[in-house]
């Protein structure tokens, strides 16, 4: 249903089918049908897999281990951000199952979730979200049914134990339906993506899509509604050029500056909006530094993973902050040494600041054997 909703918002199913071929899985096809149910028009998506029964390496009948699935994703030709999000979803499901069954995560067999159609479904959802260019995902709550469900391990209470484990701390709403309304897969996808409970103030509702499931519920349509909210044309949330950023901070006093420098560069390469350090005095007056990272809320997990992997910190503080930004644009000026891009900052339609791109100046200075300052000043004259 999540995949159908994202396709309904405008993702090309043909592009998904083509790009997902880089996964080393059996031939498949994502099929989308237009449907009308209970007076509502929407889509119903399905992944059809044509299994090669002679190929037992993929574990068609016995489930798959987490490492096998992660390897499939890692060896695909999909964008790194898509691989990272899809892998995080599978890890979240694996961690929940391991905790419930009291075993090591690599001993967990992914049965329903490890099937080829589920792999295509989960990775396809992450690819579709990326194609929409979504920066934030807001979900107020998720419905929770009652009764029992049947799964590979037998009869379980509804919601499934893995679903409840994944949704710990996630807002839910009890509804009078004796069906599984949120699966572990859906819970893992949505809890991984969620950055807020409601859309950011000032956002404008754009396209809405309705995706239907296959089961008929008792008292409500079995559908998922997704709305694509639009920010201002310059990428901010309101006409006043305000948006929200995630601020991540940690204190470091037991690592070498060179390693912090490596982390600094990697954070920027992975999409951090800004990274800076501030000298601080730690306990017992030990000299240290405060690492501050500004990122989009959507990139929270990737930023945290990188900070913990590349630094010695045991904890990261985080908070959402509003910021006001100038409208940004670029134009190119000619100098005696070559072209230089000029970054323009405007507010209310009026130019407030303009500055040459320093990397362009460095490149031309090296090519011409002159000082960077000479190129920079020549570019400033052309503004």
Buried (B, 14 or more C-beta within 10 A) or exposed (E): BBBBBBBBBEBEBEEBBEBBBEBEBBEBEBEBEEBEBEEEEBBBBBBEBEBBEEEEEBBBEEBBBBEBBBEBBEEBEBBEBBBBBBBBBBBBBBBBBBBBBEEEBEEBBBBEBBBBBBBBBBBBBBBBBBBBEBBBBBBEEBBBBBEEBEBEEEEBEBBBBBBBBBBEEBEBEEBEBEBBBBBBBBBBBBBBBBBBEEBBEBBEEEEEBBBBBEEEBEEEBBBBEBBBBEBBEEEBBBEEBBBBBBBBBBBBBEBEEEEBEEBBEBBEEBEBBEBEBEEEEBEEEEEBBBBBBBBBBBBBBBBBEBBBEBBEBEEBEBEEEEEEBBBEEEEEBEBEBBEBBBBBBBBEEEEEEBEBBBEBBEBBBEEBEBEBEBBBEBBBEBE
